[in-house]
Amino acid sequence: MMNRFEGPGGKEARIRYLDGDFQVTSPGAFVRCAVTGESIPLDELKYWSVARQEPYVNAAASLRREIEAHPELRRRRWSSADGESPRCDPAPSAPRVRPATPKL
């Protein structure tokens, strides 16, 4: 992979986005975020959508695009597998039992 100081200068690259990797189909130094339009140097590219073949500058931009594509995610309530709201504590606390007082 070329760094931003080598190769075709300030040219925008063409990329094929794969699961966990990408292929440069047309050499360049950067791609543009599909949400913000910011330049992303290829050596800093970490977020993209395989389905939409789009790069994102950060996780927030990726989430924003995902919500734009699937508005129902904005209203979704996350719950546990049994249908109840997830708890913050791992298990309900045990009932408290008062210790027996010795008789004198």
N, C-alpha and C positions, 0 to 999 in steps of 0.2 A: 504494500500500500504506500502511496506517495504521501509525504507530509505537505503542509501548506506552502513550503518554500521551494518545492520541486515541481517538475512537470509543467503542465499547461497554464501556470500562473493563476490568474483570478477567474478562470473559467468555471462555470457551474457544471458539475458532474451529472451524469444520468446513471441511475441506480436501479437495480432489481432487488427488491427487499425480500428476504427469505426468513424462515424461522431461525432466529438466533444468529443470522449472518446476512450479508448483502454482497451483491456482485456489481462491480463497476462496469457498466455497458458502454459508457462514453467518458473518457478521462476528464477530470476536473479536480479542483481543490476543495469544493464545498457543494452543499445542497441547500435549498431554502425550506424553512419550516412551513408546513402546509397551513398552519394556524396563524402564526405571527409574521411570516415573511422574513424572519431573521436568517442570516447566513449561518450554516453549521459546518465547520471544517470536518472533513471526512474522518479525521482521527479523533474527533469528539462526538461523532454520531452514535447515540445509544438508544434512541427511541424511534420506532416506526411501526406502521401498520402493514402487515403482509396483505391483508384483505383489500385495503384501499391503496396500497403502494404509495404511502405518504411518509415523509420524515417529520419528526417533531423535535423542537429545541430542548424540551424537558418533559417530565412526567405530567406536569400540570397542563401543558398544551395537548398532550396525548389524551388525557382524561376529558378535557374540554371538547375535543373532536369526537370522542366516543359518546359523550352525552348529546352532542349535536346530532349524531347519526342514530342514536337510540334514546329519544327523550323520555321513554318510560323508566330509564335508569334513575332519572332525577327524582321520581316519585316512589321508587322502590324502597321498601323497608327490609332491612336485612334481619333474618331470624335464624334460629337454630334449626336443626333437622327435624325436631319434634314439633315445630310450629310455634314454640313459645319464644318470647323475647330472650336474646342472649343475656347472660348474667355477667357481672363484672367479677364476682368471686367464683372460684372454681366449684364450690359445692355449698349447699346450705349449711349453716352452722348447726352443730348438735345442740339439743335442748340442754339448758343449764340445770344441773341438779345440785341442790344445796347439800353440802357434806353433813353427814350425821354428827350430831353433837354427843359426845360421850356422857353417860349418866354418872353422876357422882353419888 
